[in-house]
Amino acid sequence: MVFDADYIPPKGIIRDLALAFLDPEVRVVMGRVIPLNISRNLLTRSFDLERIGGYQVDQQARYNLKLIPQYRGTVGGFRKELILKLGGFNPKILAEDTELTIKAYINGVKVCYMNRAECYEEAPETWHVRAKQIRRWSRGHNQVMFRYLIPLIKSPYLSLRKKIDGVFLLCVYLVSALFLLGLIDSIILFFLGEMQILSSSFFIFLAAYNSCGNFAPFYEIGLGAILDGVTYRIFLLPLLLFNFFFNMWYSSLGFFDALIDLITKRDPTWHKTERFRNGEEINCC
């Protein structure tokens, strides 16, 4: 069982997670993450919204649709023999949880998501700390993408649906870099007078993508807030537009970090996320 240093496991969660292993096919299990300090500032509140959509809706939907729910490296567990069979963890990959998820599915291993197994985490309280966290996540995730994209596509254990979902999962941080490059390119072409969006069918595609693709996280967050009974938090959704560009920038930096790692063979450096809780808060919880 694994819990990050900034997490506070509630009573009984180890038992709840262990129940998943009653199914002999389950080798990895993941619970739900809930931010503890959401009332600190606007950043922690927006972070909470991302968690609501990411776990209550996205992870649960992937599991219900028999796609690829992701083991997130904390609030979960795995069988020891699985790790030994897969060759252990690679210390040069920053996203060991994503690597374990992909390696497990490539080898036909079942991953279980348990939404009711809730654990509390400490959300970053400053934008500087959040930026470094996003950049590290993106860097590690893209390391896994470079290494396992082709093996995932070739895996004999995955259906076509799971392979498509796996490709989307691996490329999630790549999208930010592509979007950023496309945005810069569009601005340049606009001022050069070479972009005629309204006169082409591309405008229809762009509108459809922004409505159903780019805004999908907003739909997930809204639905998750309804399921959690915290509909008043939906009023913060417009503020996530700033988060979108903030995340896009630092996710893109993380992608280019991973790309440089791949080209130069350099070893990445782990940057620990700063903690904000004091001893009194820990004792109270």
Protein Blocks (a to p, Z undefined) as FASTA:
>chain_A
ZZdfkbccdehklmmmmmmmmpmkbmbdcdddddfklmmpmmlmmmmmmmmmmmmmmmmm
mmmnopadddehiaiaddfklmmmnopaafkbmblmlmmmmmmmmnopacdddfklccdd
dddfbfklmmmmmmmmmmmmmmmmmmmmmmmmmpmkbcfklmmmmmmmmmmmmmmmmmmm
mmmmmmmmmmnopacfklpcklmmmmmmmmmmmmmmmmmmmmmmmmnopaklmmmmmmmm
mmmmmmmmmmmmmmmmmmmmmmnopacdddddddfbdfklmmmZZ
